[in-house]
């Protein structure tokens, strides 16, 4: 039986003529931080914890534990794909090789739109947070749109200059963010959480929800799952790391462990600092509230943490997302100019400009009607739901891919049980997020349906006009050798190992 016998045939622009990204730029540490910083843990916690407390009181740690289990299961699926078919296209390639190129086509469009919306939200909150920080300490009110533009242009320049440069800055910013969040939790524990109920394991346990049953826990899990969106970022750097079949899986699982550990620890210690869930839910920003109580004038580091969180996210998430957009252009089902690579820096320059430009336009146009927080909730929420479609498809596809192409390695636990758990977590999150709700959440069902419909229509048009392009989606995978060459997979399995053409 052939493992890759059904791989797409090489198309124009493959192997010899595709633009290639610069290899050997990132090690495991950079990949780990890229995935971890993509989730913007500080900003996720700043805005999610109060909402979660409204559902489960002080038991937010329990919600993070359950969410972490679901994220681990999804990470397992991405790891399995990355071991066999690493690609700058990540989800796009994984879904094409498992569920088929047509499914990959429309889901990839949804994913790219989702990533643009997510980053539009982050760019907005970067400007909004910076404005509020300066206004708080200096008393000068500068429109947040100015900082959004300056940040987008500045970070975009670094991203084009080289993935190594922007990633090193991301690492530095994330280290600051990580230690500030962890330090606040350590201070709360050291002081015995005097403003709350003292140190106990209670926030890590589900607790009793009386007549409401377990439903509040699941509502909180929805928001805790949102905090993990983007954990898969490292998968898009397959072309720019050595030995991607080893480094990407190692980085992904390490990043999930770090992110989950930080969320659980921080959620636990934050809950310990409040007397009740109602008090926490009433706080606009629980972390600022605790920072002011436990840190005094050093609460400024919480503001710094918010700044570094959004700044590192713009670069880490932007770099990862842009590579998927770049691969879509390189495989020609999005405009081919997106597949262009800078002659000197070997970075996807046109895709970077287009991606960040679209993000900034969405942010600035929305500011005509709404303030920064509303824009953040609108774009980020809708973007996250579009990403969930790709998560669900990957979990559906991993078992199909291994059963068809790597039958000797097919395992019930890895390729069936863990994906089913992940599908349950993401499926419920998607379902609950589409229920009737006040603005901006009431826009999500219409926005999601509209993007999906337009993606499918575009697929039908493209399939009629250029069926070869559709058939060849997912044809370029990454195999970095000593010279950093990229080869296209497309051969049969011999003795359980994939043979790659062009090598």
N, C-alpha and C positions, 0 to 999 in steps of 0.2 A: 504493500500500500504506500502511496507517495505521501510524504509529509508536506512538501510544498509544491506538489505537482499541479495544483490548481492556482498557483501564483500568477498574477497578471504578466502578460508579456511585456518586455521593455517597450517604452513609448518614446517618442521624440522628446529629447530633453532628459533622458535617463542616463545613468552611469557616466558616459563620456562627456556629456554636455551640460548636466545640471550644475547650477551654482552650489558650491559646497561651503559650509561654515568652517572656521578655523578649528582644527582638532587640538586635543591635549591642552585645553585651556583651564579645565576645572578638575579638581580632585574631589575625593569623597566629602571632605569637610565643607567645601564650597557648595556642593550639591545638597548636603544636609541642611545647611543654613538657608539655601535658596527655597527649599520646600517649607521649612519652618517659618521663615519670614513672610512667605506668601500668605499665610493665614492671618498675618497682622494681629498677633495674640493680644497686644495691649489694647488696640482699638476694639477688637472683638469682645474682650472682657469688659471694657469700659461701657459698652452699649448693651451687651447681652445679659449681664448678671442681674441687673435690676428687673428686667422683664422676666427672667427665669424665676426670680424670687417671688414675683406675683403669682406664679403657678405652684411652686413647691416650697415656698418659704425659705428656710435656711438649708434645705437639702439639695442645693445646686451641685454639690460634689457628686452626688449619686447620678444626676443627669449626665454629667461629664463622663462618668465611668461607663455608662451604657452607650453613650455616643462614641466613645473611644473604641469600644468593641466593634461597632459597625464600621468605623473608619479603618480599623485594622483589617477587617475582612475585605474591604474594597482595595486597600493597599496590597493585600495578598494577590488579588487578581491582576493588578497593574504590574506587580513584580513578576508574576508568571509570564505575562506578555513580554516584558522587558528583557527577560532572559533569552527569549527566542527571536523576537522581532523588534529590537530597539529602534526608535525612529524619532526624528525631530517632530514628526506629526503626532506622536504618542496616541491619544485616543482615536484620532482619525485613522491611523494605520491599524491599531488593534481591532477596531470595529470592522474595518474593511476585510481583514483576514479571517474574521470569525463569523460575522453576520452578513457579510457581503458588501461590495462597493456602493451599492445604491443606498443601503442603510447608513453607511459611513458618510455618504455625500450630504444628506440632509441633516444628520446629527452634527457633522462637522460645522455646517453653516450655523446651526443653533449654538454650538459651542463657541465659535468665534464671536458671534453677537453677544453671547452671555459674558464672555471675557471682556469685551469692550464696555459693556454696561457695568460690570464689577469695577473695572478700573476707573470709569467715569465717576463712580461713587467714591472711590478712594481719593482721586484727585480733588474732588469736592471737599471731602472731610479734611484733607491735608491743608487746603487753604483756610477752611473754617476754623480748624483747631489752631493754626498758626495765628490767625487774626485774634482769636479769643485769648491766646497766651500773651500776645503783645499788649492787647488792651487791658488785661488783668494787671500786668506788672508795670506798664509804661503809661497807660491811660490814653493811648492813641488808637483810634479806630480806623484801621486800614481795610478797605473792601477785600473780602477773602478771595475774590476773583483774581486779584493781582498776584497773590501768592500761588494760586492754582496755575496760572500761566507761567510764572517764573519757575515753579517746581517742575512742571511738565517739560519746559524747554531745557532746563539745566540737567535733569535726570536723563532726558532723551539724548542729549549730547553725549553724556557718559556712556550710555548704552550702545550708541553707534561707535564710539571710540574703541570699544572692546568689551566683550563679556567678562574678561578677567578683571578689568578696571572697575566696572560697575558692581561686580560680585564682591570684590574686596571691600568696597564701601558698604555694601549690603551686610557683609559679615560684621564689620565694625558697629554699624547701627543696631543690628540685631543683638549683639552681645550686650550693648548698653540696655536695650529694651528688656532682655531676658533677666539681667541681674537686678534691674529696678523692680520689676514685678515680683521676682523671688524675694528680694530684700524686704519689701513691704510685708510679705507673708511671714518672714523670719522675725521681723520686729513685733508683729502681732503675737506670735507664739512666745517670744522671749518675755513679753510683758504679761503673758498669761491671759490675753484677750479680755482685759478688765471691763471693756464697754459692752461685751456680749455675755455669754454664759460660761466663760472660761474655756479652756482647751478640752475638746472632746471629739470623738469620731462621729458624732451625730450627723453632721452635714454630708458625710459620705454614705449614709444609709438611706434607703428609700423613705423611711418614716411612715407615719400613718396619715392618710388623706381622708379619713372618715367617710362620709356619705359620697364623696366625690370619687371614691375608688382610686384606681391607679392612673386615671386619665390625666391629672395634673402633671404627673411625672413625664408622660409622653409629650405633653405640650412643652414642657421645659426641654425635653430632648430635641425637639425641633430646633430651638434656638441654639442649643449646644452643638448640634450637628452643623449649623451654619458657621459656627466658629472655626470648623475644620476645613471649610471650602478652600481649595487650592493646595492641599497637602501634597498633591501629585506633581507639583511643579518640576521636580528634578527630572521626570521622565522626558521632558522636551529637550534636554541638553545631551541627548545620546550622541550627537555628532561632535560634541565639543569636550568630551571626556575620554580618557583612555579606558579601554576595556569596558565599554558600556554595559555588557551583559553581566558584569560583576558589580560595577560601581553604582549603576542606577538602582538595582534592587537593594543593595546595602544602604544607600543613602535614603531611599524611601522609607524603609522600615525603621531606620534610626531616627529620621525626622518625625515619624508618627509617634514613636516612643517619647521623644523630647516634647513634642507639642502636647500630647496627652498628659504627660507628667506635669507639665507647667499648668495646664488648665485645671487638672484635678487638685493640685496643691493650692493654686491661687483661689479656686472656687471654695475650697475648704476653709482656708485661713480668712478669706473675706467674709464668709458667713459667720465665723467666730467673732468677728469684730462688731457685729450688730446684735441687738437684743431680740429682734424678731424679724421674720421675713417681711412683715408689713413695713417695718422701718427701712429695711433695705430696698424694698420695691418703691418706697416713696422718695428715695434719694435719686436725684437726676444723674449723678455719677458716683456710685458707691466707692470707687477707688479714690476720687478726690476727697470725698468725705472722710474716709479712713486716713488718707494721707495728711489731711489737715489736723486730725486728732493725734495720730501717732508720730508724725514727722515734723510738725510745726512748720517753721520757715522752710524746711527742706522739702516741702510739698512741691516745690518747683521741679523736682526730679520727676514727678508724675506728669507734669506738662511736657517735660523733655521726652519722657517715655512715649507719650502720644505722638510727638513730632517724629521721633526716630522710627516708630512703628509704621506710620503712614509712608515715610520717605523710603524705608527699606522695602515696603510692599510695592510701591510704584516701580522700583527697579527689578525686584525679584519676580513679581507676578508679571510685570510687563515683558521682561526678557523671555520668560517661559511661554506666555501667551503669544507673543510675536513669532516665536519659532513655529507654532502650529499654523499661524496665518501665513508665514513664509512658505511652509511646506505645501499649503493649499495652492499658493501661487506657483510653486515649482512643479506641482503635479497638474497644473493648468485648469483646475476646475474653479478657481478664482482668478482674477486678472493676473497675467503672468508677470507683470512688473513687480508684484509682491514677492516673487521669488528671486529678486536681484540681491546680490551680495556686494558690499563695499570692496573696491579693488584693493585697498590697503589693509583695512582692519578685519576683513572677512566676516562682517556682521550683516544681518538682514536690514540694511539701511532704509530701503523704501517701505518695507513692512513696518518698521519702527515708526517712521514719520506718519504713515497712514493710520496706524493703530492709535498712537498717542494723540494725533490730530482729531480723530473721531471721538476719543474719550473727552478731550477738552471741549470740543463743540457741544457734546451732549451736556456737559457740566454747565457751560456758560449759558446755553440756550435755556436750560431748565431754571437757571437763576433769575430769569425774567419774572417767573411766577412764584417760585418757592425759595425758602431759605435753605441753608446748607444741610441741616439734619434731615429735612424732608427729601431733598435730592438724593442724599446718601441712602436713605431707606428705600426710595423708589428704584433707583438704578441697581443698587447692590442686591436688593431682594429679588428683582426680576432676573438679574444676571445669574444669581445663585441657582434659581430654579432651572434655567436653561442648562447649566453645568450638570445638574442632577440627572438630566436625560442621558448624558454621556456616561455618568457613573453607573446608571442602571444598565445601559447597553453593554458596557464592559464586563459587568458581572454576569450578564446573560451570555456573553460571548466567550468567556474564558473556558468554560467547560466544552462548548462546541468546538473551539479551536483545538484544544488538546485531544479531544476524542477523535477528531478527524485526522489530525496531522501528527500527533505525538502519542498515539494510543498506548505505547509501552510505558509512558510516564503519567498517564491519566490516573488521578487519585480522587476518590469520593470526597474526602475531607477538603482538599485544596480546591477542587474544581466543581464541587457541587454544594457541600454543606456551607462552607464559608461564603460563597457568592449568594446563596439563598438568604443567609443572615443579613448580608449587606443590602440585598434587594428589599428586605423587609424594613430595614432602617430608612433607606432612601425613599422607598415607596410611601411609607407613612409620612415622612417629611414633606414629600411632594403633595400628597393628598391633603394634609392638614393646612398647608400653605395656600391652597386654592379655595379654602372655604370662604364664605362671605365675611368681609372684614372692612373696617373703615379705611379711608384713604391714608397712605398710598397702596395698601395691600389689596384693595379692591380692583386695582389695575392689573395685578399679576395674572389672573386667568386670561384676560383679554390680550395682554402682552405676550404671554406664553403661547396661546393659541395662534395669534397673528404671526409670530416668528416661525413657528412650526409649519403653518400653512404656506407662508412665503417660501420657506426652504424646500418644501415638497414641490411646489410649483416650479421653482428654479431647477430642481432635479429633473422634472418632466421635460422642461424646455431644453436643458442641456443634453439629456439622453436622446432627444430627437435630433438635435443639431450636431452633436459631437459624441456619439455613443462610445467611441474608443477612449475618450478622456474619462468617462464614467467607469468603464471597465478597468482602467489602470489605476484607480484610486488605491492608495496603500501599497504601491509597487516599490517605493524607495525605502529601504531600511538601512540601518547604519552598521558598518563594520569598520572600525577605525584601526588601521594597521600602523606600522612604524612611520609611514609617511603621511598618515592622516587621510588616506583615500576613503571614499565612500562607494560601496558597491550595492548593486541591486540584487535582491534575493529572487530566485526563480528557478528552482531545480527540484529534483526528487530527493527523497530521504534515502540515504544509504547507511544501513546499520544503525538507524535511529538518530543520525545526525544530518542536519540540513547542509546541503552543498550549495554554495553561492556562485552564481554565474559572474563572470567578469573578473574573478579573483586570480 
